[in-house]
Amino acid sequence: MNVWITGASKGIGKAIAEESLREGHKVAASARDRALLDSISVDTAHSDSLFRVPLDVSSFQNVNDAAQLINEKLGSIDVLINNAGVTKFKPIPDTSIDEFNEIIDVNLKGVVYGVKAVLPHMEKQKNGWIINIISVTVNKIFTNSGAYAASKAGVLALTNVLREEVRDQGIKVTSIVPGATYTEMWPKGIREKYGERMMSPDDVAKLVVSMLHTPEKIMLEEITLRPQSGDL
């Protein structure tokens, strides 16, 4: 399969890119920082299967241009994994309007832009898969994460509606709802305190990539992943 992953330069996105390559998929990896994209590990046997595409998902023009470029390079986008995300760990009263806007632009609008960019091709071929990496904040209250939780709740609602709108066209739409995962998105102090309890990006990536072998007639609608020991 040809897999396009946003936010692929670190954390869960990078792990998904590397696992997809190991499993023999062709990967278009996107992120804002080209230098970090270059850090994606790929062995010689799969070096021709990785296509790096610098991208700011908060711009629809950039996302649409990237989708066209990937389609030309790979021939199709079979799977879109919307993973790019940002946050600020602040109480709502202390979160500035600019910070709210950035979080919504990347986490929610970025997903909308990705969906709009790939759907015409998927609808034409009557096949495709959109996987949105969301967050357990849609199900559990975490203080100092109001803007982030709002953006992810928006993605969950969007995903649920989209699934029903495109189901009869052969397009799969899945929500992945991970709990605490050891990535740089968490402050260093939190990682030092709770790191042993967190899931690893590699573990999440293995689950996501293994889904791609799901039988054609099965729709995986929503998968929640939590650390064995529970939420932080």
N, CA, C and O of each residue as an XYZ file, in Angstrom:
928
protein
N       0.829     -1.204      0.000
C       0.000      0.000      0.000
C       0.866      1.257      0.000
O       2.015      1.241      0.442
N       0.296      2.329     -0.499
C       0.953      3.631     -0.449
C       0.362      4.413      0.722
O      -0.835      4.703      0.739
N       1.199      4.753      1.695
C       0.738      5.330      2.955
C       1.300      6.735      3.122
O       2.512      6.935      3.052
N       0.423      7.704      3.341
C       0.835      9.087      3.600
C       0.619      9.378      5.077
O      -0.485      9.214      5.597
N       1.688      9.812      5.752
C       1.644     10.070      7.193
C       2.029     11.522      7.445
O       3.089     11.969      7.006
N       1.179     12.256      8.147
C       1.548     13.614      8.541
C       2.126     13.571      9.954
O       1.855     12.648     10.722
N       2.921     14.580     10.280
C       3.588     14.588     11.580
C       4.527     13.408     11.717
O       4.598     12.776     12.771
N       5.254     13.109     10.635
C       6.048     11.871     10.565
C       7.498     12.041     10.992
O       8.295     11.115     10.844
N       7.853     13.201     11.517
C       9.266     13.438     11.813
C       9.683     12.992     13.209
O      10.875     12.925     13.508
N       8.700     12.684     14.076
C       9.035     12.245     15.429
C       7.831     11.573     16.057
O       6.733     11.592     15.501
N       8.049     10.979     17.222
C       6.964     10.388     17.980
C       6.235      9.279     17.250
O       6.844      8.466     16.555
N       4.913      9.258     17.420
C       4.091      8.204     16.834
C       4.176      8.212     15.309
O       4.258      7.151     14.690
N       4.159      9.387     14.706
C       4.210      9.471     13.241
C       5.481      8.874     12.665
O       5.435      8.137     11.680
N       6.606      9.187     13.271
C       7.879      8.623     12.802
C       7.883      7.107     12.970
O       8.328      6.381     12.081
N       7.389      6.632     14.106
C       7.352      5.189     14.349
C       6.454      4.488     13.328
O       6.785      3.396     12.867
N       5.323      5.102     12.971
C       4.439      4.510     11.970
C       5.130      4.468     10.608
O       5.019      3.482      9.880
N       5.843      5.543     10.269
C       6.562      5.573      8.992
C       7.585      4.443      8.923
O       7.662      3.731      7.922
N       8.361      4.282      9.974
C       9.406      3.253      9.975
C       8.817      1.851      9.972
O       9.336      0.966      9.292
N       7.744      1.636     10.721
C       7.096      0.317     10.740
C       6.460      0.012      9.386
O       6.508     -1.128      8.924
N       5.871      1.009      8.755
C       5.267      0.809      7.436
C       6.323      0.407      6.414
O       6.083     -0.463      5.576
N       7.476      1.030      6.482
C       8.559      0.674      5.566
C       9.024     -0.757      5.803
O       9.256     -1.507      4.854
N       9.159     -1.131      7.067
C       9.583     -2.503      7.383
C       8.578     -3.529      6.866
O       8.946     -4.648      6.508
N       7.309     -3.133      6.831
C       6.260     -4.049      6.375
C       6.092     -4.042      4.861
O       5.216     -4.722      4.327
N       6.935     -3.270      4.167
C       6.929     -3.302      2.708
C       6.024     -2.298      2.032
O       5.820     -2.373      0.820
N       5.470     -1.348      2.793
C       4.626     -0.325      2.188
C       5.483      0.810      1.637
O       6.609      1.018      2.091
N       4.956      1.536      0.668
C       5.583      2.774      0.216
C       5.046      3.904      1.091
O       3.849      3.972      1.372
N       5.945      4.786      1.514
C       5.584      5.790      2.522
C       5.898      7.200      2.025
O       7.014      7.485      1.589
N       4.904      8.070      2.098
C       5.121      9.510      1.950
C       5.070     10.092      3.355
O       4.032     10.048      4.015
N       6.184     10.632      3.807
C       6.308     11.143      5.172
C       6.335     12.668      5.151
O       7.170     13.273      4.477
N       5.421     13.281      5.889
C       5.318     14.733      5.899
C       5.519     15.306      7.297
O       5.122     14.709      8.297
N       6.138     16.466      7.339
C       6.300     17.246      8.565
C       6.855     18.604      8.166
O       7.322     18.788      7.042
N       6.801     19.548      9.089
C       7.292     20.887      8.764
C       8.811     20.940      8.673
O       9.356     21.712      7.884
N       9.498     20.133      9.468
C      10.960     20.209      9.570
C      11.617     19.162      8.687
O      11.593     17.973      9.005
N      12.204     19.600      7.579
C      12.841     18.662      6.649
C      14.009     17.929      7.310
O      14.229     16.748      7.044
N      14.755     18.622      8.166
C      15.899     17.979      8.818
C      15.442     16.806      9.677
O      16.097     15.765      9.704
N      14.318     16.970     10.382
C      13.803     15.865     11.187
C      13.261     14.739     10.313
O      13.363     13.568     10.678
N      12.688     15.081      9.169
C      12.236     14.039      8.243
C      13.405     13.169      7.792
O      13.254     11.967      7.573
N      14.559     13.790      7.659
C      15.749     13.041      7.225
C      16.197     12.030      8.269
O      16.995     11.142      7.970
N      15.686     12.159      9.500
C      16.104     11.245     10.561
C      15.305      9.940     10.558
O      15.609      9.031     11.330
N      14.290      9.838      9.700
C      13.518      8.597      9.610
C      14.448      7.472      9.190
O      15.160      7.582      8.192
N      14.438      6.396      9.954
C      15.336      5.275      9.704
C      14.768      4.378      8.611
O      13.628      3.921      8.702
N      15.561      4.133      7.588
C      15.140      3.263      6.497
C      16.351      2.465      6.020
O      17.410      3.035      5.758
N      16.194      1.145      5.907
C      17.328      0.342      5.459
C      17.441      0.406      3.943
O      16.523      0.859      3.259
N      18.563     -0.047      3.433
C      18.865      0.058      2.001
C      17.798     -0.618      1.147
O      17.459     -0.136      0.067
N      17.278     -1.724      1.635
C      16.300     -2.477      0.853
C      15.016     -1.693      0.610
O      14.306     -1.937     -0.366
N      14.722     -0.742      1.510
C      13.476      0.006      1.384
C      13.711      1.491      1.091
O      12.785      2.295      1.190
N      14.922      1.849      0.737
C      15.251      3.266      0.564
C      14.440      3.927     -0.547
O      14.157      5.123     -0.481
N      14.068      3.160     -1.560
C      13.277      3.726     -2.659
C      11.796      3.819     -2.314
O      11.002      4.339     -3.099
N      11.424      3.316     -1.137
C      10.010      3.300     -0.753
C       9.618      4.481      0.114
O       8.455      4.612      0.494
N      10.590      5.354      0.437
C      10.317      6.507      1.288
C      10.399      7.793      0.485
O      11.401      8.067     -0.176
N       9.325      8.582      0.552
C       9.238      9.862     -0.137
C       8.971     10.928      0.912
O       7.899     10.950      1.516
N       9.929     11.807      1.133
C       9.806     12.849      2.149
C       9.164     14.094      1.542
O       9.590     14.576      0.493
N       8.132     14.609      2.218
C       7.390     15.761      1.696
C       7.227     16.804      2.805
O       6.297     16.693      3.605
N       8.098     17.806      2.878
C       7.922     18.859      3.878
C       6.556     19.517      3.730
O       6.108     19.792      2.618
N       5.894     19.766      4.865
C       4.509     20.203      4.785
C       4.063     20.880      6.071
O       4.368     20.416      7.170
N       3.340     21.981      5.921
C       2.651     22.630      7.026
C       1.168     22.329      6.875
O       0.513     22.882      5.992
N       0.624     21.450      7.734
C      -0.762     21.016      7.558
C      -1.774     22.109      7.856
O      -2.959     21.939      7.572
N      -1.332     23.233      8.427
C      -2.280     24.311      8.714
C      -2.615     25.141      7.478
O      -3.413     26.075      7.556
N      -2.007     24.806      6.332
C      -2.293     25.485      5.067
C      -2.943     24.506      4.102
O      -2.322     23.517      3.712
N      -4.201     24.772      3.709
C      -4.862     23.868      2.771
C      -4.127     23.811      1.446
O      -4.032     22.745      0.837
N      -3.604     24.944      0.989
C      -2.880     24.944     -0.285
C      -1.677     24.018     -0.213
O      -1.419     23.256     -1.144
N      -0.933     24.083      0.903
C       0.227     23.204      1.055
C      -0.189     21.735      1.086
O       0.462     20.891      0.471
N      -1.266     21.432      1.798
C      -1.726     20.040      1.901
C      -2.196     19.534      0.547
O      -1.856     18.421      0.145
N      -2.970     20.339     -0.151
C      -3.481     19.928     -1.459
C      -2.351     19.731     -2.459
O      -2.362     18.774     -3.233
N      -1.375     20.638     -2.445
C      -0.213     20.504     -3.337
C       0.572     19.235     -3.013
O       1.026     18.529     -3.913
N       0.727     18.950     -1.709
C       1.450     17.746     -1.289
C       0.732     16.492     -1.769
O       1.373     15.551     -2.236
N      -0.593     16.473     -1.657
C      -1.365     15.308     -2.099
C      -1.178     15.064     -3.588
O      -1.026     13.921     -4.019
N      -1.189     16.129     -4.371
C      -0.987     15.979     -5.812
C       0.409     15.452     -6.116
O       0.587     14.594     -6.981
N       1.392     15.974     -5.398
C       2.768     15.537     -5.597
C       2.934     14.061     -5.252
O       3.598     13.319     -5.975
N       2.326     13.641     -4.142
C       2.428     12.239     -3.714
C       1.721     11.324     -4.704
O       2.231     10.253     -5.033
N       0.561     11.735     -5.177
C      -0.144     10.937     -6.175
C       0.695     10.762     -7.439
O       0.720      9.683     -8.030
N       1.376     11.818     -7.845
C       2.230     11.729     -9.035
C       3.426     10.822     -8.786
O       3.831     10.069     -9.672
N       3.994     10.891     -7.584
C       5.187     10.106     -7.255
C       4.860      8.631     -7.044
O       5.562      7.759     -7.558
N       3.800      8.348     -6.292
C       3.489      6.971     -5.905
C       2.395      6.330     -6.751
O       2.240      5.109     -6.751
N       1.642      7.150     -7.467
C       0.570      6.621     -8.290
C      -0.787      6.667     -7.619
O      -1.817      6.710     -8.292
N      -0.794      6.659     -6.284
C      -2.040      6.755     -5.531
C      -1.709      6.973     -4.065
O      -0.584      6.740     -3.624
N      -2.703      7.423     -3.321
C      -2.623      7.455     -1.861
C      -3.685      6.476     -1.369
O      -4.880      6.774     -1.395
N      -3.238      5.314     -0.925
C      -4.176      4.293     -0.468
C      -4.604      4.530      0.975
O      -5.741      4.243      1.348
N      -3.681      5.058      1.789
C      -3.941      5.267      3.207
C      -3.433      6.649      3.611
O      -2.276      6.983      3.356
N      -4.275      7.437      4.229
C      -3.854      8.708      4.835
C      -3.917      8.555      6.338
O      -4.965      8.212      6.886
N      -2.800      8.808      7.014
C      -2.769      8.787      8.471
C      -2.543     10.203      8.968
O      -1.430     10.726      8.919
N      -3.624     10.816      9.448
C      -3.544     12.175      9.989
C      -3.015     12.099     11.416
O      -3.744     11.733     12.337
N      -1.759     12.444     11.589
C      -1.108     12.311     12.888
C      -0.554     13.632     13.419
O      -0.334     13.762     14.623
N      -0.327     14.603     12.555
C       0.301     15.857     12.981
C      -0.489     16.499     14.112
O      -1.717     16.570     14.055
N       0.215     16.967     15.141
C      -0.470     17.588     16.263
C       0.458     18.442     17.106
O       1.661     18.191     17.183
N      -0.120     19.457     17.737
C       0.624     20.329     18.649
C      -0.242     20.569     19.883
O      -1.450     20.330     19.859
N       0.375     21.036     20.945
C      -0.397     21.386     22.134
C       0.355     22.409     22.972
O       1.535     22.675     22.743
N      -0.343     22.973     23.940
C       0.232     23.815     24.984
C      -0.383     23.349     26.301
O      -1.606     23.304     26.433
N       0.445     23.009     27.259
C      -0.069     22.561     28.556
C      -0.331     23.775     29.443
O       0.491     24.156     30.277
N      -1.504     24.365     29.233
C      -1.876     25.567     29.985
C      -3.353     25.513     30.348
O      -4.151     24.933     29.611
N      -3.733     26.121     31.495
C      -5.161     26.273     31.776
C      -5.811     27.124     30.693
O      -5.143     27.945     30.063
N      -7.095     26.937     30.476
C      -7.795     27.691     29.437
C      -7.658     29.200     29.622
O      -7.429     29.897     28.633
N      -7.789     29.751     30.853
C      -7.653     31.209     30.991
C      -6.266     31.732     30.593
O      -6.125     32.895     30.215
N      -5.250     30.876     30.680
C      -3.890     31.309     30.368
C      -3.484     31.013     28.932
O      -2.395     31.401     28.509
N      -4.339     30.333     28.177
C      -4.035     30.003     26.783
C      -4.464     31.165     25.903
O      -5.640     31.528     25.880
N      -3.524     31.746     25.185
C      -3.835     32.917     24.366
C      -4.677     32.520     23.149
O      -4.738     31.351     22.770
N      -5.315     33.513     22.553
C      -6.094     33.265     21.345
C      -5.193     32.733     20.234
O      -5.594     31.842     19.484
N      -3.984     33.272     20.124
C      -3.052     32.780     19.104
C      -2.708     31.308     19.337
O      -2.592     30.533     18.388
N      -2.548     30.933     20.604
C      -2.249     29.537     20.914
C      -3.440     28.631     20.606
O      -3.266     27.535     20.074
N      -4.643     29.086     20.939
C      -5.842     28.332     20.567
C      -5.895     28.134     19.052
O      -6.126     27.028     18.564
N      -5.678     29.220     18.327
C      -5.769     29.151     16.870
C      -4.748     28.182     16.286
O      -5.064     27.425     15.368
N      -3.524     28.202     16.814
C      -2.497     27.296     16.297
C      -2.901     25.839     16.514
O      -2.756     25.008     15.617
N      -3.406     25.537     17.701
C      -3.783     24.162     18.020
C      -4.945     23.700     17.142
O      -4.932     22.580     16.631
N      -5.944     24.557     16.969
C      -7.080     24.210     16.109
C      -6.648     24.103     14.649
O      -7.093     23.203     13.936
N      -5.788     25.010     14.203
C      -5.343     25.003     12.801
C      -4.602     23.716     12.453
O      -4.805     23.155     11.376
N      -3.755     23.250     13.349
C      -2.968     22.043     13.076
C      -3.784     20.785     13.360
O      -3.888     19.903     12.507
N      -4.357     20.702     14.548
C      -4.967     19.442     15.001
C      -6.309     19.141     14.353
O      -6.617     17.981     14.079
N      -7.105     20.164     14.108
C      -8.439     19.954     13.545
C      -8.499     20.330     12.065
O      -8.868     19.509     11.225
N      -8.140     21.562     11.752
C      -8.198     21.971     10.349
C      -7.220     21.160      9.493
O      -7.505     20.865      8.332
N      -6.069     20.802     10.070
C      -5.106     19.998      9.316
C      -5.696     18.668      8.890
O      -5.410     18.182      7.796
N      -6.522     18.071      9.750
C      -7.207     16.820      9.399
C      -8.223     17.063      8.287
O      -8.299     16.297      7.327
N      -9.000     18.133      8.425
C      -9.979     18.476      7.386
C      -9.272     18.650      6.043
O      -9.738     18.142      5.024
N      -8.151     19.364      6.041
C      -7.435     19.613      4.797
C      -6.925     18.309      4.177
O      -7.003     18.121      2.963
N      -6.405     17.417      5.015
C      -5.923     16.138      4.505
C      -7.049     15.320      3.893
O      -6.897     14.739      2.818
N      -8.176     15.282      4.585
C      -9.338     14.542      4.088
C      -9.802     15.109      2.748
O     -10.033     14.362      1.798
N      -9.935     16.425      2.679
C     -10.400     17.056      1.441
C      -9.426     16.819      0.294
O      -9.836     16.740     -0.864
N      -8.146     16.705      0.607
C      -7.141     16.527     -0.444
C      -7.141     15.123     -1.029
O      -6.879     14.954     -2.219
N      -7.433     14.105     -0.207
C      -7.349     12.724     -0.698
C      -8.684     12.146     -1.145
O      -8.705     11.201     -1.933
N      -9.792     12.687     -0.663
C     -11.085     12.072     -0.947
C     -11.434     11.991     -2.436
O     -11.948     10.958     -2.867
N     -11.182     13.026     -3.243
C     -11.561     12.904     -4.653
C     -10.950     11.673     -5.326
O     -11.626     10.979     -6.086
N      -9.681     11.405     -5.048
C      -9.022     10.240     -5.636
C      -9.590      8.948     -5.067
O      -9.837      7.997     -5.808
N      -9.800      8.909     -3.750
C     -10.341      7.695     -3.131
C     -11.752      7.415     -3.622
O     -12.109      6.261     -3.859
N     -12.556      8.459     -3.776
C     -13.917      8.278     -4.273
C     -13.913      7.763     -5.704
O     -14.756      6.950     -6.085
N     -12.968      8.237     -6.483
C     -12.870      7.803     -7.877
C     -12.511      6.334     -7.975
O     -13.062      5.611     -8.806
N     -11.574      5.878     -7.116
C     -11.143      4.481     -7.184
C     -11.989      3.558     -6.307
O     -11.772      2.347     -6.275
N     -12.973      4.154     -5.584
C     -13.868      3.377     -4.713
C     -13.084      2.554     -3.684
O     -13.420      1.407     -3.392
N     -12.045      3.170     -3.154
C     -11.198      2.463     -2.198
C     -10.304      3.470     -1.497
O      -9.959      4.501     -2.074
N      -9.930      3.184     -0.270
C      -9.021      4.057      0.469
C      -9.266      3.931      1.956
O     -10.259      3.353      2.398
N      -8.339      4.484      2.718
C      -8.429      4.372      4.175
C      -7.903      5.663      4.791
O      -6.787      6.092      4.500
N      -8.709      6.268      5.635
C      -8.301      7.457      6.383
C      -8.240      7.072      7.853
O      -9.237      6.641      8.431
N      -7.072      7.227      8.451
C      -6.859      6.883      9.858
C      -6.480      8.159     10.602
O      -5.472      8.791     10.285
N      -7.272      8.529     11.570
C      -7.008      9.746     12.343
C      -6.510      9.382     13.738
O      -7.193      8.696     14.498
N      -5.307      9.853     14.060
C      -4.741      9.647     15.392
C      -5.313     10.735     16.296
O      -5.045     11.919     16.094
N      -6.093     10.337     17.282
C      -6.806     11.312     18.103
C      -6.129     11.363     19.481
O      -4.920     11.588     19.543
N      -6.836     11.171     20.549
C      -6.241     11.237     21.890
C      -7.266     10.810     22.914
O      -8.465     11.019     22.735
N      -6.791     10.214     23.979
C      -7.687      9.806     25.059
C      -8.321     11.006     25.765
O      -9.235     10.844     26.573
N      -7.832     12.212     25.458
C      -8.452     13.417     26.034
C      -9.899     13.590     25.573
O     -10.634     14.395     26.146
N     -10.318     12.845     24.544
C     -11.726     12.929     24.139
C     -12.618     12.150     25.100
O     -13.835     12.336     25.097
N     -12.033     11.282     25.920
C     -12.807     10.448     26.837
C     -12.508     10.713     28.309
O     -13.287     10.318     29.177
N     -11.403     11.370     28.597
C     -10.983     11.598     29.978
C     -10.541     13.048     30.125
O      -9.905     13.607     29.231
N     -10.882     13.645     31.250
C     -10.527     15.055     31.472
C      -9.095     15.164     31.974
O      -8.725     14.559     32.981
N      -8.297     15.948     31.255
C      -6.950     16.297     31.688
C      -6.899     17.814     31.800
O      -7.069     18.514     30.802
N      -6.667     18.327     32.999
C      -6.540     19.778     33.140
C      -5.304     20.252     32.389
O      -4.392     19.475     32.108
N      -5.291     21.538     32.071
C      -4.202     22.173     31.302
C      -4.135     21.663     29.869
O      -3.093     21.774     29.223
N      -5.236     21.102     29.361
C      -5.263     20.596     27.985
C      -6.571     20.962     27.289
O      -7.032     20.231     26.413
N      -7.173     22.094     27.674
C      -8.478     22.461     27.132
C      -8.492     22.636     25.631
O      -9.364     22.095     24.952
N      -7.539     23.385     25.101
C      -7.508     23.634     23.659
C      -7.223     22.345     22.898
O      -7.839     22.071     21.868
N      -6.288     21.561     23.413
C      -5.927     20.296     22.772
C      -7.121     19.344     22.777
O      -7.440     18.740     21.753
N      -7.783     19.209     23.932
C      -8.937     18.318     24.036
C     -10.046     18.756     23.090
O     -10.691     17.919     22.458
N     -10.273     20.065     22.989
C     -11.315     20.572     22.094
C     -10.991     20.229     20.640
O     -11.871     19.834     19.876
N      -9.732     20.383     20.270
C      -9.344     20.085     18.885
C      -9.520     18.607     18.581
O      -9.991     18.251     17.501
N      -9.152     17.748     19.510
C      -9.252     16.310     19.287
C     -10.699     15.830     19.329
O     -11.066     14.906     18.603
N     -11.524     16.449     20.173
C     -12.952     16.120     20.180
C     -13.582     16.471     18.840
O     -14.458     15.763     18.343
N     -13.123     17.567     18.271
C     -13.591     17.949     16.942
C     -13.214     16.916     15.896
O     -14.019     16.585     15.026
N     -11.992     16.406     15.978
C     -11.554     15.378     15.033
C     -12.377     14.100     15.185
O     -12.736     13.466     14.193
N     -12.672     13.726     16.427
C     -13.471     12.519     16.656
C     -14.863     12.670     16.040
O     -15.349     11.754     15.376
N     -15.504     13.816     16.255
C     -16.833     14.047     15.683
C     -16.769     14.035     14.158
O     -17.617     13.432     13.500
N     -15.766     14.699     13.603
C     -15.588     14.733     12.153
C     -15.403     13.321     11.600
O     -15.989     12.961     10.579
N     -14.586     12.530     12.285
C     -14.298     11.169     11.838
C     -15.554     10.311     11.833
O     -15.793      9.553     10.894
N     -16.349     10.432     12.881
C     -17.568      9.632     12.976
C     -18.551      9.957     11.855
O     -19.173      9.056     11.292
N     -18.692     11.226     11.535
C     -19.599     11.636     10.459
C     -19.052     11.200      9.102
O     -19.781     10.651      8.277
N     -17.764     11.449      8.881
C     -17.146     11.100      7.604
C     -17.292      9.607      7.313
O     -17.564      9.209      6.180
N     -17.110      8.790      8.345
C     -17.197      7.335      8.158
C     -18.525      6.934      7.524
O     -18.565      6.111      6.609
N     -19.606      7.523      8.020
C     -20.924      7.168      7.503
C     -21.163      7.746      6.115
O     -21.904      7.171      5.317
N     -20.537      8.879      5.828
C     -20.747      9.521      4.526
C     -20.033      8.796      3.389
O     -20.477      8.864      2.243
N     -18.936      8.106      3.687
C     -18.153      7.480      2.606
C     -18.140      5.964      2.683
O     -17.511      5.303      1.857
N     -18.828      5.412      3.665
C     -18.835      3.956      3.862
C     -19.250      3.216      2.592
O     -18.640      2.207      2.238
N     -20.284      3.708      1.903
C     -20.797      2.994      0.742
C     -19.940      3.185     -0.504
O     -20.265      2.671     -1.574
N     -18.850      3.923     -0.361
C     -17.937      4.106     -1.482
C     -16.671      3.260     -1.337
O     -15.714      3.425     -2.093
N     -16.680      2.359     -0.362
C     -15.539      1.476     -0.174
C     -14.397      2.099      0.590
O     -13.300      1.541      0.621
N     -14.628      3.248      1.210
C     -13.574      3.959      1.939
C     -13.718      3.680      3.435
O     -14.801      3.826      4.002
N     -12.625      3.284      4.058
C     -12.606      3.018      5.490
C     -12.162      4.280      6.240
O     -11.303      5.019      5.759
N     -12.741      4.520      7.402
C     -12.373      5.671      8.240
C     -12.269      5.179      9.684
O     -13.237      4.674     10.252
N     -11.082      5.336     10.262
C     -10.817      4.780     11.594
C     -10.261      5.832     12.538
O      -9.412      6.639     12.160
N     -10.749      5.813     13.771
C     -10.189      6.641     14.847
C      -9.260      5.779     15.691
O      -9.651      4.703     16.145
N      -8.046      6.239     15.901
C      -7.127      5.640     16.863
C      -7.047      6.590     18.052
O      -6.675      7.754     17.901
N      -7.392      6.094     19.225
C      -7.469      6.949     20.415
C      -6.436      6.456     21.427
O      -6.755      5.633     22.285
N      -5.196      6.954     21.335
C      -4.157      6.482     22.255
C      -4.128      7.255     23.563
O      -4.376      8.460     23.611
N      -3.816      6.517     24.626
C      -3.545      7.145     25.908
C      -2.105      7.628     25.943
O      -1.485      7.839     24.901
N      -1.584      7.801     27.140
C      -0.255      8.396     27.314
C       0.823      7.597     26.585
O       1.021      6.408     26.838
N       1.503      8.274     25.686
C       2.570      7.675     24.885
C       3.833      8.500     25.059
O       3.779      9.729     25.067
N       4.959      7.834     25.198
C       6.227      8.512     25.505
C       6.742      9.247     24.271
O       7.488      8.687     23.467
N       6.337     10.504     24.132
C       6.798     11.346     23.034
C       7.186     12.715     23.583
O       6.912     13.040     24.738
N       7.827     13.507     22.731
C       8.287     14.831     23.141
C       7.137     15.808     23.354
O       7.350     16.908     23.862
N       5.933     15.424     22.975
C       4.796     16.304     23.231
C       4.582     16.503     24.727
O       4.139     17.565     25.164
N       4.901     15.466     25.512
C       4.802     15.581     26.967
C       6.000     16.360     27.520
O       7.118     16.167     27.043
N       5.798     17.225     28.503
C       6.931     17.929     29.129
C       7.929     16.928     29.708
O       7.566     15.821     30.104
N       9.187     17.343     29.746
C      10.246     16.456     30.226
C       9.966     15.930     31.632
O      10.207     14.758     31.920
N       9.458     16.797     32.503
C       9.194     16.380     33.876
C       8.150     15.273     33.958
O       8.275     14.356     34.769
N       7.125     15.359     33.121
C       6.089     14.321     33.089
C       6.676     13.011     32.581
O       6.375     11.940     33.108
N       7.515     13.105     31.554
C       8.133     11.882     31.004
C       9.045     11.230     32.033
O       9.083     10.005     32.149
N       9.775     12.048     32.776
C      10.669     11.492     33.800
C       9.886     10.835     34.926
O      10.311      9.818     35.474
N       8.741     11.418     35.270
C       7.940     10.906     36.388
C       7.127      9.679     36.002
O       7.014      8.732     36.780
N       6.553      9.697     34.784
C       5.603      8.648     34.405
C       6.060      7.794     33.222
O       5.303      6.947     32.748
N       7.268      8.003     32.748
C       7.734      7.335     31.541
C       7.571      5.826     31.539
O       7.238      5.234     30.512
N       7.805      5.199     32.697
C       7.710      3.738     32.774
C       6.284      3.248     32.566
O       6.077      2.089     32.204
N       5.309      4.106     32.788
C       3.910      3.717     32.628
C       3.384      3.987     31.225
O       2.336      3.466     30.844
N       4.093      4.786     30.466
C       3.607      5.196     29.151
C       3.819      4.114     28.101
O       4.726      3.289     28.210
N       2.957      4.135     27.075
C       3.170      3.296     25.902
C       4.315      3.874     25.085
O       4.628      5.059     25.200
N       4.932      3.052     24.272
C       5.988      3.544     23.389
C       5.409      3.827     22.007
O       4.453      3.168     21.597
N       5.970      4.798     21.277
C       5.514      5.051     19.909
C       5.602      3.803     19.033
O       4.746      3.588     18.174
N       6.626      2.984     19.243
C       6.779      1.770     18.436
C       5.616      0.807     18.649
O       5.139      0.180     17.703
N       5.162      0.694     19.901
C       4.039     -0.201     20.180
C       2.771      0.285     19.484
O       2.034     -0.506     18.895
N       2.526      1.586     19.556
C       1.352      2.145     18.880
C       1.468      1.940     17.374
O       0.491      1.592     16.711
N       2.670      2.158     16.838
C       2.883      2.011     15.395
C       2.625      0.584     14.930
O       2.025      0.372     13.876
N       3.069     -0.382     15.701
C       2.850     -1.782     15.321
C       1.356     -2.089     15.212
O       0.924     -2.792     14.298
N       0.582     -1.562     16.142
C      -0.862     -1.784     16.103
C      -1.467     -1.132     14.867
O      -2.255     -1.754     14.154
N      -1.099      0.122     14.612
C      -1.674      0.856     13.485
C      -1.354      0.164     12.165
O      -2.242     -0.036     11.336
N      -0.090     -0.202     11.967
C       0.316     -0.811     10.699
C      -0.286     -2.204     10.545
O      -0.624     -2.609      9.432
N      -0.423     -2.940     11.639
C      -1.030     -4.271     11.549
C      -2.476     -4.192     11.074
O      -2.979     -5.138     10.468
N      -3.152     -3.071     11.342
C      -4.533     -2.892     10.891
C      -4.668     -2.978      9.391
O      -5.725     -3.354      8.882
N      -3.617     -2.636      8.675
C      -3.707     -2.581      7.221
C      -3.932     -3.954      6.610
O      -4.222     -4.059      5.418
N      -3.803     -5.006      7.408
C      -4.086     -6.365      6.936
C      -5.519     -6.795      7.238
O      -5.877     -7.954      7.029
N      -6.339     -5.867      7.728
C      -7.723     -6.189      8.054
C      -8.477     -6.650      6.805
O      -8.340     -6.027      5.751
N      -9.269     -7.723      6.893
C     -10.057     -8.163      5.745
C     -10.912     -7.039      5.166
O     -11.396     -6.177      5.900
N     -11.090     -7.054      3.874
C     -11.752     -5.977      3.151
C     -13.146     -5.667      3.689
O     -13.558     -4.508      3.703
N     -13.872     -6.686      4.130
C     -15.257     -6.483      4.538
C     -15.402     -5.989      5.982
O     -16.517     -5.767      6.452
N     -14.287     -5.818      6.675
C     -14.337     -5.358      8.061
C     -13.974     -3.873      8.142
O     -12.972     -3.438      7.575
N     -14.794     -3.109      8.848
C     -14.506     -1.703      9.114
C     -14.083     -1.562     10.572
O     -14.889     -1.783     11.477
N     -12.836     -1.198     10.803
C     -12.381     -0.873     12.150
C     -12.771      0.575     12.407
O     -12.186      1.484     11.819
N     -13.735      0.798     13.262
C     -14.273      2.145     13.434
C     -13.484      2.970     14.440
O     -13.116      4.109     14.151
N     -13.223      2.417     15.604
C     -12.509      3.159     16.641
C     -11.744      2.194     17.526
O     -12.298      1.201     17.999
N     -10.472      2.485     17.749
C      -9.635      1.653     18.607
C      -9.023      2.547     19.679
O      -8.342      3.525     19.369
N      -9.271      2.204     20.945
C      -8.692      2.937     22.064
C      -7.514      2.151     22.624
O      -7.635      0.957     22.899
N      -6.394      2.807     22.791
C      -5.183      2.197     23.342
C      -4.835      2.912     24.635
O      -4.743      4.139     24.676
N      -4.643      2.139     25.682
C      -4.241      2.728     26.950
C      -3.080      1.931     27.529
O      -2.959      0.737     27.257
N      -2.218      2.575     28.327
C      -1.165      1.827     29.006
C      -1.762      0.701     29.865
O      -2.867      0.839     30.390
N      -1.050     -0.377     30.001
C      -1.525     -1.512     30.793
C      -1.913     -1.080     32.209
O      -2.864     -1.603     32.790
N      -1.158     -0.108     32.760
C      -1.416      0.345     34.128
C      -2.504      1.402     34.214
O      -2.824      1.877     35.304
N      -3.080      1.776     33.068
C      -4.151      2.765     33.063
C      -3.641      4.173     32.766
O      -2.446      4.384     32.556
N      -4.564      5.126     32.752
C      -4.209      6.512     32.458
C      -3.331      7.094     33.550
O      -3.336      6.622     34.687
N      -2.581      8.122     33.194
C      -1.714      8.782     34.184
C      -2.567      9.499     35.230
O      -2.028     10.115     36.149
